[in-house]
């Protein structure tokens, strides 16, 4: 398959926006972590901190995979520009694989985020199923 120089260039806006979204997630988590007071630690906070650690680790890996994808995308454009079509195609394929891995990690992080919210909501006395029946 022969790809043109514009094919990898189409990923630029997508990867850039993805990295921006990952950075926003990271900044939000950093803010939450900084607001915890170690003096008021209980079981709920311990569970939340465990979830936050997992999420920070996943976001770091998401960002790394996204940056590698972006780098490989640029490298594939350079190879195509220098008329190394086959090499450029393979590098572009590797870029897409890194992007898919980054998106997979994003879904895992979202799942952990939902689990963290569920842990937090367990401490409220309102039962959602009972409310929906009324």
Secondary structure, 3 states (H helix, E strand, C coil): CCCCHHHHHCHHHHHHHHHHHHHHHHHHHHHHHHHCCHHHCCHHHHHHHHHHHHHHHHHHHHHHHHHHHHHHHHHHHHHHHCCCHHHHHHHHHHHHHHHHHHHHHHHHHHHHHHHHHHHHHCCCCCCHHHHHHC
